[in-house]
Amino acid sequence: MKQVIKLTQNIYIPRARITAVLPVSSSIARKLRGLNKLGGKIVNITYGEEAKTILIMDSGHILVSSKTLKEVDEALWK
């Protein structure tokens, strides 16, 4: 397995730093997005597309991606 995954054209993420992957529609994901808007640790990497997946990093950062949960899962375990 690769140590760094390519999420989009310009976004590479270290695999070991990802703690959880959630769909945007889950209630936990909505609460996390609401809490982190004030803290400044939410990063939007959708490039203007619809948000579909949230990645939680071990540093407390939350990445909002336009990739589906299946696409992110395939990139993680490839």
Secondary structure, DSSP 8 states (H G I E B T S, - for coil): --SEEE-SSS-EEEGGGEEEEEETTSHHHHHHHHHHHHHT-EEE-STTS---EEEEETTS-EEEESS-HHHHHHHH--
